[in-house]
């Protein structure tokens, strides 16, 4: 049986096919509401994929794939607690941004991030900032800039 969240738009189909050959349990995770094309979802369901909404719905010791958007530190911690085997498919450019956010959080420096609240890449990046001395600010429009 395979487990997949309903938001798999950015995991490549060849990656999914390869992983299904490798293991008998796969949880493919992107913590947003993006969809693959309908025909891809239907094909995955025929192969025994169960669509899930939350990391909590994945059985312990399953395989989890982080999408190209990356995930927050909270998601990584939850996956670790569930003893999930992790395949990190985060885009290298997103990883580079996450590393910069970590560096600034460690130094207590505020970070300004431009994007849209609720977008998976923004959620993952915002979730990388962990500091008591600074914060991360999301800028979605001109008003947000004025409020800095």
N, C-alpha and C positions, 0 to 999 in steps of 0.2 A: 504494500500500500504506500502511496506517495501523498505528501501533504504540500500544499501550495497556497499562499495567500492570494486574495483576489486582485492583486496589484502587481502582476508580473511583467508588465510591459517592457521593462528594460533588461531582463535576463535574455540572452540570445537563445534562439531555438537550438542551434548546435550544442550549446552548453547544456541545455536541458536534456537533449537526447543522450549526450555523453554521460551525464550523471545517472540517468536511468539505467544505463548499461552497467555502471559501476556498483550501485548500491540498491538495496531493497527498500530503504526508507530515505526519502528526501523531503525536506521542508524548504521551500524556496520563498524567501521573504523579502519584501519591500514594504515598509510600513505606511503605505498610502493607498489611494483608491484608483490607481491606474489599471487599465485592463489590456491584456493581449487582444489581438483580433479574435473575434468570436470563433472562427474556425480552429484557431490554435487551442483555445480553452476547451472546445468540444473534443478535439483530438486528445488532449491531456486527460480529460475526464474518461474517455474510452480506455485509456491506459491505466486507470485506477487512481488518478489524482483526486484528492479531496480538497476542495477549496476552503480555506480557513480565513478568518478575519484577524486573529490575534496570535501572538507568540505563545500565549498560554494554551492554545489549542493544539500545539505540536507536542507529541509524546517525547518524554525525556530520551536522551541518547539518539535522537534523530540527526539527520544532516540538515544544516540550514545554509542557505545561500543568501548573502547580502547582495542586494541589487547594485547597479552602477551608481545609484544615488548615495549609497552609504547609509549607515544607521547611527543612531545616537549612542552615547556611552551607556545609557540606561538599557537599551536593547541588547548591547553586548554583555552587560552584567546579567541580564535575565537569561540570555543564551548560555552563559557560563554556569549559572545556577542549575540549569536544566541538563547540564552535561551534553549540550548539543555539539556535534562536530561541525565546524565552521568552514565554509568555502566563501572567502571574501572576494566578490566580483566587483568591488567598488572601483570606479574609474580612477586611474592614477592621478588625474587632474583634481578630482574631488578629494582624494587622499592627501594631496599636496595642500589643499585649502584646510583640511582637518588638522594637519600638522601645524600649520600657521596659527590656527585658532588655539590649539593646545599650548603653543609657545607663548602666545599673548596672555592666555588664562594663567599660565604658570607665573608670568611676570606681573599679573594683576592689571594688565593694560586692557582698557575697553576696546571692543571690536565693533565695527559698523559693517553690517551685512546687508546687501541690497538683494531683494527677492520678494517672493510672494508667500505669505503665511500659509501653511498647509502643504506646500510643495515638498515632496519627499527629500530633495537635496537640501532644502532650507531646514527642514526638521532635523535631518541628520547632522548638519553643520551646527545649528543652534545647540543641539544636544552634545556637542563636543566641548563646549565651554563650561569649565568647572572651576570657579574661583570665588572666594569670599571678598576679594579686594577689587574686583572689576566686574564688568558685565558685557553682554553682547546685545547690541541694538539692531533690530530689524527695521530696514527702511523699505517701505512699499510705495511711498508717494511723497510729494513735496511737503505735505503737512508733517510727515514723520521727520523730515530733515529740519523743519522749523522747531520741532519739539526736542531736538537733541540737546 
